[in-house]
Amino acid sequence: MITTNARKALFWGLDYLRGAPIYNHLRNIQQVTADKSLLAEHQAQQIQSLLTHAVQTTDYYKNYDKSARLQDFPVVNKNIIRDSFERFESTVFKGKKLKIMETSGSTGTPFRVVQNPSKRQRVLAELICFNSLIGYSVGTRHALFRTIGTTFPKTPFERFKQNEVEFDVRTQNFASFEQQRLTLLKDRHIEILIGYSSVMYDLARHVISQGDTPKSFGVKGVLCLAEPLYPNMRDTIRKAFDCRVLSRYSNQECGVLASECPTSGRFHLNSASYFFETLALDGRDEPTPPGTPGRIVVTDLYNYALPMIRYDTGDIGSIVPNGCPQFATPTLESLEGRRLDMVYDTGGQRLVSFVFDDMFEVLGRLGIVKQFQFIQKSRTCYNLRLCVNGTFTQEQFIVEQCKAILGADAQIEIDYVDEIPVLNSGKRKYIVSLYDPSNEVLSSSNA
């Protein structure tokens, strides 16, 4: 067994022999995120360099002025990039060996991007930097819970090199959680768990139900990804493993966008690698005031193979100035999820997903609720799907809670199911919207 220290020394030794690109990126992220004036200077330089490169080497941006402001460039999204992929590719990197990153396509058509070597090194530095907040360092043995597909699977050697144990989360049932539990019991060298919030929560519930205690495992930190981490979920994971539990905002096409701070509990933006904007929800590319929810738009400052300038992530959130002494970057005050799953009350008012936190926390603390999913079917019709142990006697309480949030005329249906299905990605969606208010407005105007 190669020790953690030996793996760390080998990793950084090889990086040094290659000119220390990952180390230099790591130091840059640490320095820039700690100094507000340095951050502003760094972003200005990186933005200008990226815009010049995009105008000079891509077909899509060739007619733009390289000295123009970032705001003069168009907002793009997955569909625009996918439909004109070759026009976004930089001629400098065509034909060269690039890293391919692909989203799962759980909410639509899969999306693929390419990354130049320096961008990939930047992402590795981001992971090392922000994973350290939960106690991870290079060489630490960890378990990664993800969908293991056939497109870009990791080889056994890659897993060995990264000291990683991999669990496929496409199937989530007693047998799969028991396999994961037994592995963690047997391999107490596994110190860090990384996976979807719902998977970490369900695993924690499983090990508790089997009578295990935190001392049964070697886990020292849990990192939750891709889904909301509700208070009761965090508490359950802490109860199971007695360790630090943090959440992260990231995506496949870019990298680590924001990470929860163990000191303040806020999500600090990775402004050393990305420039963030929040734009109006009505489709206008106008900035929203600080603290006001908007479309999260990201400019990747390091992907030169496929410049992603003012890329609409499809997420909704609000950004405020920083108030934490540990980082100089702005913070993500709220992250409300995909625009495709915004919920509205019966009066047509859009609701932030956090209004459901108390209700979801109550459901989790009742103990007999294993899984739940909230669905808006029409303007006034809502459906709550529950997977429970035994008989559920809190229907009236839940209906009253929903009506208090959604409106007295809300029609609340409660269905009992054996399982809330997961998406192809392995994620389980807690909030689903089948209602589009724009269609209703359109129908009214055509009447």
Buried (B, 14 or more C-beta within 10 A) or exposed (E): EEEBEEBBEBBBEEBEEEEBBBBBBBEBBBEBBBEBEBBEEBBEEBBBEBBEBBBEBBEBBEEBEEEEEBEEBEBBBBEBBBEEBEEBBBEEBEEEEBBEBBBBBBBBEEBBBBBBBEBBBBBBBBBBBBBBBBBBBBBBBBBBBBBBEEEEEBEEEEBEBBBBBBBBBBEBEEEBBEEBBEEBBEEEBBBBBBBBBBBBBBBBBBBBEEEBEBEBBBBBBBBBBBBBBBEBBBBBBBBBBEBBBBBBBBBEBBBBBBBBBBEBEBBBBBBBBBBBBBBBBEEEBEBBEEEBBBBBBBBBBBBBBBBBBBBBBBBBBBBBEBEBEBBBBBBBBBBBBBBEBBBBBBEEEEBBBEEBBEBBBBBBEBEEBBBBBBBBBEBBBBBBBBBBEEEBEBEEEBBEBBBEBBBEEBBBEBEEEEEBEBBEBBBBBBBBBEBEBEEBEEEEEEE
